[in-house]
Amino acid sequence: MKNLKTLTLLISILTLFSCKSEVKDSEIDSKNEEVAKTPAENFGIVIHGGAGTILKENMSDSLERAYKIKLEEAIRVGHEILKQGGTAMEAVTKTINVMEDSPLFNAGKGAVFTHEGANELDASVMDGATLNAGAVAGVTRIKNPIDLALAVMNDSPHVMLSGKGAEMFAQERGFELVDPAYFYTENRYQSLQRIKEKEKTELDHDGKTAFADPFSKDSKFGTVGCVALDKKGNLAAGTSTGGMTNKRWNRIGDAPIIGAGTYANNATCAVSSTGWGEYFIRAMVAHDISALMEYKGWSLQQAAEEVIQKKVPALGGDGGIISIDKNGNVAMEFNTAGMYRAHMNATGELSIGIYKNE
Ligand code: ASP
């Protein structure tokens, strides 16, 4: 009898303790829920308009204003789409369209010139929900290459199409082909002439033609990119570019390479790169950032810093990235003097930057 009483007492005490710990756990859970916002509350969008030797002393007030106005116009287009419940992919492509249509950026209308005086455009998109992707490289008659990259993803069995074949595909899918003269801008043409002039006097010692010096003011980068997290928690990324001034031999950079210039994965983040493409391909920049998060559990900021401030410079390259993770955290990391960039969060707060420390 006494033993039974002791046993009952013991069971009561144990039950009390286990209840207490349940209460504790659920308290923690409810606190965590308070901290972690739902995707509908933390959607967001980030853009870049290229990184490079962008110095305040070389920039007129009116040009700086023009860049900021265009960045704001572009990001507001995507933000509105997200606010209305649209997809991250729609926000990314429509935002990039605005920058492709502006002569300010090295994409679409403002694409830089190849050595032969032509314009060859590259673009890619990636959907973080399905890990599906589409890309085009070396197209010369597509007004908005990002739209064609999306069509490759949605409407072909392939990931990447190039040159004439990509343009045949575009025609079959109802894209209007523009006259290559559409891409002529005096500014970019003069940059090519200056670089070629320089080339004559600064040939590589081994006789190779000097490639556009990315540190010279004539070859500052100007690729455009966008990443977004929508209200459903889906991530998307896109990048569009004219490549590098004075490129030859149908050179293709990182922008259309999935994992280098563009990457999105709902488990981690979405990334768009800009910089010296050869190094971004070798460092697999966009995927590397995602992989550090996925396999090492790093935060987006830690991962972006590691790749942009350590890995790329160690190889000798430069540039930057914009990115957003599955919780709406943002990283805009670059190792150049500047990067045109903007971010808008779910509450509509807008930040725009060009130089370091802004
Ligand atoms: N990454 C681009 C390329 O190498 C250039 C840029 O970002 O401006 O083609």
Boltz pocket constraint, residues with backbone or C-beta under 6 A from the ligand:
constraints:
  - pocket:
      binder: B
      contacts: [[A, 50], [A, 51], [A, 106], [A, 220], [A, 221], [A, 222], [A, 223], [A, 241], [A, 242], [A, 243], [A, 244], [A, 252], [A, 253], [A, 254], [A, 255], [A, 273], [A, 274], [A, 275], [A, 276], [A, 277], [A, 278]]
      max_distance: 6.0
